[in-house]
Amino acid sequence: MESQQKEELKVPQEKTRAKVFVSGCYDLLHSGHVEFFRQAAQYGDLYVGIGSDKTIEGYKHHKTIYSEQERLFMVKAIRYVKDAFINTGDGILDFLPTLDIVKPDILVVNEDGGSDAKKKVCEERGMQYIVLQRVPQEGLKARSSTDLKKTPSQIPTRLDLAGTWIDQPYVSQYAPGWAITISLEPTFEIRERCGLSTSTRNMIKKIWPYQLPNMDPEILAKLVFCFENDPERSDGIVSGAQDSIGICVPGLCRHWYDKRFWPEKIETCYDEQILSWLEQHLVMIPMEPRRLGCSVVADKDITEPKVKALAKAADDCWNAIMKRNLAAFAAAYQASFEAQVAMFPAMIQGCVTSYIDAFKDQVLAYKMPGAGGGGYLACVVEDAGRFVQAHKETIRLTIRRPG
């Protein structure tokens, strides 16, 4: 009797879960997307259609930040997602071919992603149409791709420490030498015409508006250099390679120039002790921007002894940094700036003299980034933290680390 009862017992069949479908670009994947997936997955197994690179460029008129394969990988990795696909259709309803493969029971959209056309698609296919409100996960900020695009660009900038101007062949023809740069995180407002490679940075943002691509930094720097220095450029000016290298190559970097626009060799230092040491001793004091129309190359006087003095200062500067010798670093840093000004006296004009006079006795050394003429006074100090406390307008620097 007992065995007969066992035979009559039947394992209950698991109820088939509904198939739920959502679609979008998911280019700037953020917490709002993940919460949307979580809410949609409450209705059943979640399948996601992802706009292709071609489709997004076609109707949004810009290239994606992440390729379709990267976006597919990221979306599939989210635990609320059963599976995901690249949509093969066109326009706003590019998900229709994917829809017909998945055959979902429910189409879920955000309140700002719904449309009569999508509602009609559901009616034609006998699908339920659900519209979700944009509600962030408790304790998190509301996020949207549109808002993220309004946030400041994370493209780095650069500070030249010593030897620069030698990246121009009309300087290095007199003697070869190193230019030394550090790549900086954009932790402060990067003003135009202030010596921080804003023209190069703006060129980069035409291709990659928000962040640098993950690729070999030296190859990236050369791509940027070539893009900025279009052979059809009407002004005939070739921007120095130290700008693109200083931005694209993280950490501390030196590059060797000898009568050519691109350096013969590039050396980097990512040693954390050295980078932290530099951050403890470098600050920038904002000045007025370089005036429109002013020429820092006017009345230039470039001679072999002056270029050799610039090259020597760069050598001394690098050696002092490697030894973390503050006194030697400050001396070489100042010597490099004095060598620059000896060749390009117009670097000091306008408001610059008054700022130098106000701070020269409070710092160990000073210079102006880039071509000078205004912008910032970049100073070597005993202690960056204490200096910023005493001078609230001062900017502390964060050197960009690799990775």
C-alpha positions in Angstrom: 0.0 0.0 0.0 2.8 2.4 0.9 4.7 1.7 -2.3 1.5 2.3 -4.3 1.0 5.7 -2.6 4.6 6.6 -3.6 3.9 5.7 -7.2 0.8 7.9 -7.2 2.7 10.9 -5.9 3.7 13.2 -8.8 6.3 15.9 -8.7 4.6 19.2 -9.4 5.6 20.8 -12.7 7.5 24.1 -12.4 5.4 26.9 -13.9 6.9 28.3 -17.0 8.3 31.8 -16.4 7.2 34.6 -18.7 9.7 35.9 -21.2 10.4 39.6 -20.7 12.1 41.8 -23.3 13.8 45.3 -23.0 15.8 47.1 -25.6 18.2 50.1 -25.6 21.7 51.4 -26.4 23.4 50.9 -23.0 26.4 52.7 -24.2 27.1 54.6 -20.9 26.0 51.7 -18.7 25.1 53.0 -15.2 23.2 52.1 -12.1 19.9 53.3 -13.6 20.2 50.7 -16.3 20.9 47.9 -13.7 17.9 49.0 -11.6 15.7 49.0 -14.8 16.9 45.4 -15.5 16.2 44.4 -11.9 12.6 45.8 -12.0 11.9 44.3 -15.5 13.2 40.8 -14.3 10.6 40.7 -11.7 8.1 39.9 -14.4 10.0 36.9 -15.7 13.2 35.8 -17.5 14.8 39.0 -18.9 16.1 39.2 -22.5 17.9 42.4 -23.7 18.2 43.8 -27.2 21.2 46.1 -27.7 21.4 48.8 -30.4 24.2 48.1 -32.9 27.0 50.5 -33.5 25.7 51.2 -37.0 22.1 51.9 -35.8 23.2 54.2 -33.0 25.4 56.2 -35.3 22.6 56.4 -37.8 19.9 57.8 -35.6 21.9 59.4 -32.8 24.5 60.9 -35.1 27.5 60.0 -33.0 29.8 57.0 -32.5 29.4 54.8 -29.4 31.7 55.1 -26.5 31.9 51.3 -26.2 31.6 48.9 -29.1 28.6 46.7 -29.5 30.6 43.6 -28.4 31.8 45.4 -25.3 28.2 46.5 -24.5 26.9 43.0 -25.1 29.6 41.6 -22.7 28.7 44.0 -20.0 24.9 43.6 -20.2 25.2 39.7 -20.3 27.3 39.9 -17.1 24.5 41.5 -15.1 22.8 38.9 -13.0 19.2 40.0 -13.8 19.7 39.3 -17.5 18.9 35.8 -18.9 20.5 36.6 -22.3 21.2 39.5 -24.6 21.6 40.1 -28.3 22.7 42.8 -30.7 19.7 44.1 -32.6 19.9 43.7 -36.4 17.1 46.1 -37.3 17.2 49.9 -38.0 16.0 53.0 -36.2 13.9 53.3 -33.1 12.4 49.8 -33.7 15.7 48.1 -34.4 14.8 45.4 -31.9 12.0 43.9 -34.1 14.1 41.0 -35.5 15.3 40.2 -32.0 11.8 40.3 -30.7 10.7 37.8 -33.3 13.5 35.4 -32.3 12.9 35.7 -28.5 9.1 35.7 -28.8 8.6 37.4 -25.4 5.4 37.6 -23.5 6.1 41.1 -22.1 7.8 44.2 -23.5 9.0 46.6 -20.7 10.0 50.2 -21.4 11.0 53.2 -19.3 8.5 56.0 -19.0 10.7 58.1 -21.4 11.3 55.2 -23.7 7.7 54.3 -24.5 5.8 55.1 -27.7 2.6 54.4 -29.6 4.7 52.5 -32.1 6.0 50.1 -29.4 2.5 49.7 -27.9 1.2 48.8 -31.4 4.0 46.2 -31.8 2.8 44.5 -28.6 -0.8 44.6 -29.7 0.1 43.0 -33.1 2.1 40.2 -31.4 -0.2 39.6 -28.4 2.4 40.8 -25.9 1.8 42.7 -22.7 3.1 46.3 -22.6 4.5 47.6 -19.3 5.9 51.1 -18.7 8.2 51.5 -15.6 8.8 54.8 -13.8 12.4 55.8 -13.4 13.0 55.0 -9.7 16.6 54.6 -8.6 17.7 51.9 -6.2 17.2 53.0 -2.6 20.2 55.1 -1.5 21.5 55.8 -5.0 21.2 58.8 -7.2 18.9 58.8 -10.2 21.0 58.2 -13.3 20.5 58.7 -17.0 22.8 58.6 -20.0 21.8 62.1 -21.0 22.8 63.5 -17.6 26.1 61.6 -17.7 26.9 63.2 -21.0 26.6 66.6 -19.3 29.3 65.7 -16.8 32.8 67.1 -17.3 35.1 65.1 -19.6 37.5 62.8 -17.9 40.2 63.5 -20.6 43.5 64.2 -18.7 45.7 67.2 -19.1 49.4 67.5 -18.7 52.0 69.6 -16.9 55.4 70.1 -18.5 58.1 70.0 -15.9 61.3 70.7 -17.8 62.9 70.9 -21.2 59.9 71.8 -23.2 60.2 73.8 -26.4 62.8 71.3 -27.4 60.0 69.3 -29.0 60.1 71.9 -31.8 62.7 71.1 -34.5 63.6 74.7 -34.7 64.9 74.4 -31.1 66.3 70.9 -31.1 68.3 71.6 -34.3 70.8 73.4 -32.0 71.1 70.5 -29.5 69.0 67.4 -28.7 67.4 66.8 -25.3 64.6 65.6 -23.2 61.2 67.1 -22.5 59.6 66.0 -19.2 55.9 65.8 -18.6 53.3 64.4 -16.1 49.8 63.4 -17.1 47.2 64.9 -14.7 43.7 63.8 -13.7 41.1 66.5 -14.5 40.3 67.2 -10.9 40.0 70.9 -11.4 38.5 73.3 -14.0 40.9 73.2 -17.0 40.7 76.7 -18.4 41.4 77.6 -22.0 44.6 79.4 -23.1 46.3 78.6 -19.8 49.2 76.4 -20.9 47.6 73.0 -20.1 47.4 71.7 -23.7 43.7 72.6 -24.0 43.9 72.8 -27.8 45.2 69.2 -27.9 42.7 68.1 -25.3 39.8 69.7 -27.3 41.0 67.8 -30.4 40.9 64.5 -28.4 37.3 65.3 -27.3 36.3 65.4 -30.9 37.0 61.7 -31.2 36.6 60.5 -27.6 34.4 63.0 -25.7 34.5 61.5 -22.2 37.6 59.4 -21.7 40.7 58.1 -23.5 40.4 54.6 -25.1 42.1 51.7 -23.5 45.1 51.2 -25.8 48.8 51.5 -25.9 49.5 55.1 -24.6 52.4 55.8 -27.0 50.4 54.7 -30.1 47.4 56.7 -28.8 49.7 59.8 -28.3 50.9 59.5 -31.9 47.3 59.1 -33.2 46.4 62.3 -31.4 49.5 64.1 -32.6 48.7 63.2 -36.2 45.0 64.0 -35.9 45.8 67.5 -34.4 48.5 68.3 -37.0 46.4 67.8 -40.1 48.6 68.4 -43.2 45.8 70.7 -44.5 46.0 72.8 -41.3 45.8 76.4 -42.6 48.0 78.1 -40.0 51.0 76.1 -40.9 51.8 75.5 -37.2 52.8 72.0 -35.9 51.9 71.5 -32.3 54.7 70.0 -30.1 54.5 66.3 -29.5 54.9 66.9 -25.8 51.2 67.9 -25.6 49.8 64.6 -26.9 52.4 62.5 -25.1 51.9 64.4 -21.8 48.2 63.8 -22.0 48.1 60.3 -23.2 51.1 58.7 -21.5 50.3 58.3 -17.7 52.6 59.0 -14.9 55.9 60.7 -15.3 57.4 60.7 -18.8 60.4 62.0 -20.7 60.8 62.1 -24.4 64.0 62.7 -26.5 64.0 65.1 -29.4 66.6 65.6 -32.1 65.6 67.8 -35.0 62.3 65.9 -35.5 58.7 66.5 -34.4 58.3 63.1 -32.9 60.7 61.9 -30.2 63.3 59.2 -30.9 62.5 57.6 -27.5 60.1 57.8 -24.7 60.8 56.7 -21.1 58.2 56.5 -18.3 58.2 56.2 -14.5 55.2 54.7 -12.7 57.0 54.3 -9.4 54.4 55.1 -6.7 56.9 56.6 -4.3 58.1 59.0 -7.0 54.7 60.0 -8.2 53.4 60.6 -4.7 56.5 62.6 -3.9 55.9 64.9 -6.9 52.3 65.4 -5.8 53.6 66.5 -2.4 55.7 69.2 -3.9 53.8 70.6 -6.9 51.0 73.1 -7.0 49.5 75.5 -9.5 48.3 79.1 -8.8 45.7 80.4 -11.3 46.5 83.6 -13.2 44.7 85.4 -16.0 44.6 83.5 -19.3 47.1 84.3 -22.0 45.6 87.3 -23.9 44.1 86.8 -27.3 46.5 87.8 -30.1 49.6 87.8 -28.0 52.6 85.9 -29.5 55.0 84.1 -27.1 57.3 83.4 -30.0 57.8 87.1 -30.9 61.4 88.2 -30.4 62.6 84.7 -29.8 66.4 84.3 -29.6 67.4 80.7 -29.9 71.1 79.8 -29.8 73.1 76.7 -29.2 74.2 77.7 -25.6 70.7 78.4 -24.6 69.3 75.1 -26.0 72.1 73.2 -24.3 71.2 75.0 -21.0 67.6 73.8 -21.5 68.7 70.2 -22.2 71.0 70.2 -19.2 68.3 71.5 -16.9 66.0 68.7 -18.1 68.7 66.1 -17.4 69.2 67.5 -13.9 65.5 67.7 -13.3 64.9 64.0 -14.1 67.9 62.8 -12.0 66.7 64.9 -9.0 63.2 63.4 -9.3 64.6 59.9 -9.5 66.5 60.6 -6.2 63.6 62.5 -4.7 66.0 65.3 -4.0 63.8 68.4 -3.4 66.5 71.0 -3.5 68.1 69.7 -6.7 64.6 69.3 -8.3 63.7 72.9 -7.5 67.0 74.2 -8.9 66.7 72.2 -12.1 63.0 73.1 -12.5 63.9 76.8 -12.2 66.9 76.5 -14.5 64.7 75.0 -17.2 62.2 77.8 -17.0 65.0 80.4 -17.1 66.4 78.7 -20.2 62.9 78.8 -21.8 62.5 82.5 -21.1 66.0 83.3 -22.4 64.9 81.9 -25.8 61.3 83.1 -25.6 61.2 86.3 -23.5 57.5 87.0 -24.4 56.6 84.0 -22.2 56.6 86.6 -19.4 54.1 89.4 -20.2 50.9 90.9 -18.9 50.0 89.8 -15.4 52.8 87.2 -15.1 55.4 89.5 -13.5 53.1 90.5 -10.7 52.2 86.9 -9.8 55.9 85.9 -9.9 56.7 88.9 -7.6 53.9 87.9 -5.2 54.9 84.3 -4.8 58.6 83.9 -5.7 59.7 84.2 -2.0 57.1 81.7 -0.8 58.0 78.8 -3.2 61.1 76.9 -4.1 60.8 77.3 -7.8 58.2 78.4 -10.4 57.4 78.3 -14.1 54.5 78.6 -16.4 53.0 75.6 -18.1 53.1 75.4 -21.9 54.0 78.5 -23.9 53.4 80.9 -21.0 52.0 84.4 -21.3 49.5 83.7 -18.5 47.4 80.8 -17.2 49.0 79.3 -14.2 52.1 79.6 -12.1 53.3 76.0 -11.5 55.4 75.9 -8.4 57.6 73.6 -6.4 56.9 73.9 -2.7 58.0 72.3 0.6 54.6 70.9 1.3 51.6 71.1 -1.1 49.0 70.5 1.6 50.2 73.3 3.8 50.6 75.6 0.9 47.0 75.0 -0.3 45.8 75.7 3.3 47.6 79.1 3.3 46.5 79.9 -0.3 43.0 78.7 -0.9 43.1 79.5 -4.7 46.0 77.1 -5.2 45.4 73.8 -7.0 46.8 70.5 -5.8 47.7 68.0 -8.6 46.8 64.3 -9.0 49.1 62.5 -11.4 47.3 59.9 -13.6 48.4 56.3 -12.8 48.4 53.6 -15.5 45.6 51.1 -15.7 
